[in-house]
Amino acid sequence: MKKIVRMFLVLSCLLIFSVPVVMAKVAIFCYHEIDRPNDSFAISSGRFESHLKYLQKAGYHFVTLDEYLAYTDGKLNLPEKSVMITFDDGYQSFYTKVYPLLKKYDVPAMLAIVTSWTDGEGLPTDVRAVATWDELREMEKNGLVTIVSHSHALHKQQALDPQGDRNGIAGAHLYLNGRYETDEEYNRRLDNDMAQTQAEFQQYLGHPSKVMVWPYGISSGPAIDAAVRHGMKATFLLDGGVNGADKDHQLYARRMIISSDTDVRTLKKMLSKDHDTWNSKPLRMAQIDIDNLYDANPLVFRRHIANTLTQLQSSKVNVVALQAFADPDGDGNVDAVYFYNHELPVAADVFNTVATAIQQQNITVIAWMPGLAYTPFLTADGANTVQGLQGKTGWYRRLSPFDEQGVRKIQALYGDLGRYTTAQGVLLQDDLYLNDFEDASPAGQRAYRKAFSQSFTGQQGEKGKQWVALKTQRLDDAADAALQAFRQTRPQAITMRDIYSAVVLDPQSRNWFSQDYQDCLKRYDYTVVMAYPQMDHQTDSREYLQDVAKAVKKAGGTDKTIVKIQSYDWEKEKWLGKDEFQDELKTLKKAGVRNVGVYPQTFHTWGK
């Protein structure tokens, strides 16, 4: 009778709320094993039951998969307090321990199975028995449990680079037999897996899977596309946070992972957050040079990585901007990169080696990349190189953003960055600027003549303002093209861009850099303000940092800005003292700065 009532409520909502006013934000929990000692992702049956009791007593509505699909289609209005219970991997303990509790409390749940495991093939040695097809059919027939795919055979880790660093295979090109998979091979592997899992669902359960639950929460743009091609309407990740009523949360459903120590108090804290993980926690970002870590001796290289991990852990860092380009002389002009690609020389294919080690510490890794400073893309005659009037050119050698062919090369490079690395986002370097005497290159002059019917001879008057706006737009366009290429593989990429503190402190400085703080706040997930007291020759670092903090707050940028300080004085060639460094951190915190970055990553402890 209760199942009939639930179905009636769903149908009623579908009919009544054709244009609903959605109040809910659905929290989706991801459980794994039950009653398995010494497993950090295995919860006890008693603790799981306490979760169900609390959620029912607190008035939460338990969402079925069909309800969630209707909700994210905009066809169903859910109660404000809505949760969804999901279990991954299809362990037999779900049938013996979880299923009885679901029936006891009349709670629906979604179970994701690895169909090859259910067939008895490729079961990892550390995995206990999984539920049988007969048991799965029994649970589906009851109506409380919805069975979905966790892939056919993608739930494993394999080598993603020449060093043999392993990660989930659904979200990246594999490195096999001395080379990377081609796009065609990667897509074929995905298609074959999706076709096989759907065939098994049809054969044993009488229907295809409605969704894909990605192993390890790792996916990619091509993987999402493959799931959709094979009839799956939604996919589920492990990004944390809650879900709104839109298509984005259908294709990229966020789930909060439950660990063995998640008690009811922790569950309440998880439910108290009404936004995604990235916006709900302060960021502590370290910017790291692979130049300083890499060594041709693998043992030395690994030791450097281990030392860095120790520093990150003691500093409570939760995001790393990792150098993806080689710049051993420190001039910011790039001749080679640290990842496989089709556009530039590879100094050493080691980005994934460092990134994977950091990600295994539950730290997000984004690739730190230049926007324009790629010297191999510059022509010998300088026709596409940024030039300044009277020789007043900036400190980077940059490709002109007005050179469309060069911008396409950068776009292709960023596409390969997405394909061949595990980076979860991009930090655009501060070379995305044009000073007030730039760009007088042939490419820039053509753009100026097209806009103003005359040559660029100076940035003055009304034409000067329009020229600044045009330069700002072309820099934005170049950045957008690069990020769009990266997002072809990493559609949920975190985007950041470096800008100079002067741009935040003095709006007039837009004329000097063609950077706009408000524009960046709108375009990127985070704007990184380079607030370097020593480099900017500030005699009073506290006052300077307080001014930056005030300007950020005044602009409404607190949540979407990272204020980045230096930990090394490049002019004096020495690290900042511990007291000086921590005083700057305390100044920012006291001034209300929410998100803090440090470059380079320091040996000092950041503190709480």
N, C-alpha and C positions, 0 to 999 in steps of 0.2 A: 504493500500500500504506500509506503514512504517513497519508493522509487517512482510510482505513478504520480505522486504529488510533486516530486522534484521535476519530472518531465513536464507536467502541466505548468509549473511556474516558469520554466524556460520558454515554452511555447507562448505563454501569455506575454512575457516580456518582449519576445520577438514581434508579436502582433501589435502591442500597445505602443512600444517605444520605437517608432520608425525613425525619429530624429531625437535620440535620447539626450538628456542632460546628465552626463556621466559624472558621478561623484567618486567612484571607487579608484583606488590604485591597488592593483592585485599584487600581493606578496607571494612569491612562489618559493617553496622550500625544496631543497634537494637532499634526500637521504640516500644512504647506500646499504651497508650491511647492518644486520641486527645481531646482538649478543655474540660478537666475536672479540675476544680479549686481545689487547695490544694492537688494536687497529684504530688509528686516530679518526677514521671516518665511519666507524661502526658504533651505533648508539645502542644502549641496552633497551630491551623491550619495555622495562619499567619506565625509563625516561621518555621513550616514545609515547607511551600511554599517558604520561603526565602532560605532554604537549597537547594531545588530543583533548584531554579533560580541560586544560586551561583555555584552549581556543574555543571550545564549546561554551564554557562558562562565561567567557568574555564576549560572547555574542558574535563570533566570526562566522561568516558564511563560507563553507567549503566549496570551492569552484571546481566543476568538472572540466574536462578538456573541451567538450562541445560548448560549454558556457564561455570558456576563455576565447575560443575561436569566434563565437558570435560577438562577444564583448569587443575584441580587437577589430572586428569588422564594422563596429559602430552600430550593431543591430540589437544589442542587449545592454540594459542598464543593470549594474550589479550593486549590491549594498556597499556602503562606504568601507566597511570592515570585511574584506574578502581575502581569503588565502587559498593556495592550491598546494596539495601534497603530491610530491613526485619522488619516485625511487629509481635509481639507476642500476644497471647491470643484470637485473633479473635473477638474483640469488634465490635459492630454494627457501632460504629463511624468510623471504617475503611471503611465500605461500604458507609456511608453517607458523610464523610468528606475527607478521604484520596483518595478513588477510583476516585472521580471527578478530583482531582489534578493530579493523575497519568495519567488520560486520557488527561488532559489539556496539560501536558508537555511531554506526550508519554514516561513515565518512568515505567519500569517494577519493580515489587516488589514481595516479598515472604511473605505470611501470614501463621503463625502457629496457628492452632486451637486446642482446647481441646475438643475432640469429645463428651465426656460426657456432657460438657457445651452446646455444640451445640444441643444435644438431650434434653436440659432442665433439666439435672440431676446434682446435686451436685454443683450448681452455688453458689460461696461464696456470702455472704450478701453484701460485699463491691464492688462487680462486677456489672456493669450496663449490659444492654442487649448485647448479642453477635449476630453476623451475623447468619442468617438462612441458611439452606442448599440451598434454592432457590437463595438467594443472593450470596452465594459462587459459585454456578454453573454459575450464570450470569457473575461474574467476571472472572472465569476461561475461559469461552467461549470467552470473549473479547480478551484474549491472553496476557494481561499485568500482570495479577496476577496469581501466582502459589501457590496453597494451599498445605500445608504440615502439618504433625502431631506435636502437642505439648504434645502428650500422650493422652490416653483415660481418665485416672483418676489419674495421678501421680502429677497433679499440686496442691499439698497441702503439709502441714507440719504435721508431727506426732512425737511422742516421740521416741528418739533414745537412751535413757539411763534410768536408774531407777529413776532419778530425774525429768523426764518428759521434759527434754530439747528437743525442737522441731527443725526440719530442713527438707529440701526437702527429699522426700521419694524415689526418683529414685536412689539416689547414696549411700544408706546405708541400713544395716540390721535394721529393726524396733525392738523396745522393746515393746512386747505385752504380757499381762497376766503374768507378772513376769519373762519373759525370752526373749532372743534374737531370732530372726528368724534364722533358720538354712540356710546353703547355698542353700539347695534344695527348701526351702520355699521362699527364696528371689528370686531365679531364676524363680520359678514357677509364682510368682507375676509379675515379669517383662514380662515373656512370655505371660501370660494372658492379660496383658495390651496392649502389642504390637499386639497380635492377634486381640483383640477387635477393636483397632483403625484402623487397616488395613481392617477389615471387614466392618467398617463403611465407610471408604473411598471408598471401592469397591462398596458398596451398593448405596451410595448417590452421588458420583462423578464419578463413573465408572472406577476408577483406584486406585492402592495402593499409599500410600505416598512414595515419593522417599527419604525423609530424616526424621530424628527425631530432633526436636529442644527441648533441655532439659529444663524442668521447673526450674527456678532460675539458670540456667546454671550448674546444679549439675548432675553429672553422675558418672559412675564407669566402670571398665573393664567389669564386667558381664553385665551391662546395655548396653554398646556399643555392646557386643557380641549378646545380645538379639535383638537389633535393626537390626543388620546385618542378623541374622537368619530369621528375618521376612521381608527381602527384601529391607531394607533401605540401601542406598549406602553411605550416609553421615550423620553426626550429627553436631549440632551447639551448641556452648558453649557461655559463657559470659566472657571470660578471657581477653578481650582487645587485642590490637595489630592487625597486618595484616597477610595476608595469602599468602604463596608461592605455586608454582605449584607442589605439592607432595601429596602422600597418607595421610601423617600425618595431613595435613590441610584439608583433605577431611573428615576423621573420627573425627577430633577435630578442626572444623572450629572456628576461633576466631572472636568474635564480640565486637564492642565498643558500650556500652550502652549509649543511648541518654536520658538526663534528661530534666526537664522542663526549666532549665536555659541555655541549650546548644544553644547559638546563633551562628551566622556565624563565628565570630572571634574564638570561641571555636572549632568550626568544623574545621577551618583551622589548628589549633594547633594539633588536633587529626590526621589530614591527613598528617601533616609534619613528623610524626614518621614512619619510614620505617622498624621497627623491633618490636618484641613483648614487652609487657609491662614490663616484668621483666628485660630485658636488656636495657630498655630505661629510667629507673628512678633509681636514687641512692637509695640504701637500707639503712634503719635505723632499725636495728634489736635489739630487747630486748630479753634477755634470762631469762625466768621466772621459778622459782621453785614452783611447786604445793605444795611441802612440807611446804612452808611458807604461803600458802593460805588456805590450807584445815583445816577445823574444823568440828568435828562431829556434832556440832550445825549448822543446815542449815542456820539460820539467820546470824550467825557470818561468815560463809563461804561465803554467798552471799555479805555481807558487805565488806569482803576482796576483792572479785572480783570487786565490784563497785569501790573501792579505786584504784585498779590496773588499771581499765579502764580510770579513771581520769588521772593517771600518764601517761599512754600511749598516750592519746589524747594531753596532754600538751607537750609531747616529740616529737610529729610528727612521731611516730613509724609506719612503714608500714608492718613489718613482726615480728612475735613473734616465738621464739624457745621455745616451752612449754615442760617442764619436763613431760615425760610419765611414769617415774619409781619412785618408792619411795626410798628415801635415806635420812631419817631423821638425821642420824649421820654424813652425809656429807663426807663419805669415798669413794663414787663413786662405791661401790660394791653393786650390786642389789639383793635383796631377794624377792621383790614384785613390782607390777606395778599398775598404776592408770587406767587401762582399762581391760575390759573383755577379757579373752584369755583362751587357753587350756593348757598352758605350765607352768605358774608361778602363785603364789598366788596373789590375788587382794587386795591391801591395802585399796582401796576405788575406786569404779567405777565412777570417777569424771572428767576424762580427757575431755570428751565431754561437760560437764557443763562449764568448763572454756573456752574451745576452741570455743564453740558456742557463748558465750558472747563476746569474742574478735572478732570473725569473723563478728558479727553483726555490728561492728564498721568499717567494710571494711578494716580489717587488716588480712593479710594472716597468718595462723597458721601452723607451721611445728612441728612435734614431735621430741623432743630431746631425743635420746636413746643411751645407750651404745652399743658398737660393740661386746665386749667379756666379760665384767665384770658381769657375772651372776652366783652368788655363788651356786644356786640350781642345776646348770648344772655340777658342779665340783664333781668328784667322791671322796669318802672318802679316798682312797689311794693316791690321788694326781696325778694319772696317766695321767689325761687330763688337769692338771693345769700348766700354764706357770711357769717354774722354771729357775733360773739363776745359773750359775757356781759359786761355792764358796759362795752360798747364796745371790748373788747380783741380787735380783729380784726387779722389779719395784714396784711402789706404788699402783697399782691396783692388785687385785686377778682376774686373767683372765683365761678364757678357752683358751687352746692352739688352734690357728687357724689350726694346723695340725690334730686336732681331728675331723674327719668327722662327727661322730655321734652328737657331741656337736654343730657343725656348723649347722647341719640339725635342731636341736632344736631351735636355734636362728632364723633360716629361718622360721620355723613354727610360732614363736612368732611374727615376723614382718608381716607374713601373716595375723595374727589376728589383729595386729595394723591397717592394711589396712581395714579389714572387719568391725571392731567394733568401729572405731573412724572416726571423720571428718577431721583428719589431712591432709593437702595438700602437705606434703612432710616430709622429715626426715633430722635432723642434727645428724650425727654420732659423738659420744663423742670421746674425745682424748685418750680413752683406746685402740684404735687400733694402738698399737706400740709394738715393741720388742726391748729391749736394747741390747747392744753389748755382754752381757753375757747370753742372752736368745736366743732360748728356749731349755733348757736342760731337759725338761720333757720327759717321755718315748715316747710320741707322737712326740715331736720335734726330739729326738734322732733317732727314726725310719726314719724320713724324711731325717735327715742328713746322716745316713748310706746308705740310698737308693741313695742319690745324690752323695756321695763321698766315699762310701765303707769304712768308718771308723766312730768312735764316735766323737761327738762334744766336743772338749776340749778347744777351744779358737777361736776367730775371727781374724785370721791373714793371710796375704799373699793373693794369688790368690783365694784360697778356701774361705777365709774370704769374699772377694768381691762377690763371687758367692752365698755364704750363705746369705749375706745381700739382694741380689737380689731375692733369693728364699723366704726369710721371707717377704719382701715387697710384692711380688706377692701373697703369701698366705693370708696376711692381706687384700689385695685388693680383692681377691677371696671371702673371708668371708664376706666382706662388700657388694660385688656385689650380693652374694646369698641372703643376707638379703633384699637388696633393690629390687631385682627382685621379691621376695615374696610379698613385699609391693605393687609393681607396678601391681600385678595381679588384685588388686582392684582399685588402683590409678595409672593408666598408665601415667598420665601427672604429676607425682610427682616431686616436686622440691627437688634436692638432695644437701646436704652440708656435709662437713667433717671438724672437728676440727683438726688442726695440731699445733705443737709448733713453736714459733717464731724462735727458733734456726735453724729449718729446712729451713727457708727462708733466714736467715742471713748468714748461713754457710753451704754450700753444703756438707761438710764433716760430718755434723751431721746426714746425712742419715745413717751412720754406727752406730750411737748411738740410733736411734729410728726406723729404717726401715720405715721411711716416706719419700716421695719424692714429693716436691712441684709441679714440672712440671707434674708428673704423676697425681696428684690430680686435677690440672687445666684441664687436658684432660678428667678425669673420672666423675667429678661432676659439677653440675651447678655452685656451689660456693665452694671455699675453705676458711675456716674460720681460720685466723691466730690469735692465742691467744697471743696478745701482752700486757702482764701484767707487767708494770714497777715495781710495788711494789713487786709482787710475785717473779719476776726475779731479785730482789735486785739491780735495776738500780738507781744510784745516780742522774742521769740526765734524767728524763723521756722524755723531749723534744728531746734530741739527740737520745735516743733509738727509739722513735716512728718515727723520721725522717729517721733513718737507715732502719727501717722496711718498711716504705713507698718507699724509694729508691730501696730496694731489690724487692719489689712487682712490681714496675714500670719496673725495669731492666729485670725481668722475663716475662714481657708482661702480667701480671696478674691483671691489674687494674680493668678491667670490671668484672672479675670472682672471685675476692677476697673480703672478708669481713674482715677488721681489727677490732678485738674485744678487747676492753679494760676492765679493772676491775673498778667497782665503789665502791668496798668494800675492805678494807685491812684486809685480814683474819688473818695475823700475829698479827696486832695491835688491831684486833677486833673492827674496827670502819669504818664508811663510809668516803670516800674521801670528803674533803671540796668542796663546790660548785665551788670556784675559781680554785682549782687544777683540778677538773674534767673537767670543761669547757675549761681550758687551754689545756688539752690533746686533747679534741675534736677539738679545733681550730688548734692545731699543725698538726693533721691528715689532716684536710681540707686544710690548707695552703700547706702541702706537696703533695697534689694531690690525697689523698685517696678518692675514690669514694663511697665506701660502708663501713658503720661503724656499729659495734655491741657493745653492753654493757652487761656485766654480773657482778652481778645480776642487774635486772632492778632497776634503782635508783629513789629516790624521787626528785632528781634535774631535772630541766627543761633542755632539751638538747639544746635549742635555735634553731635558723634557720639553 
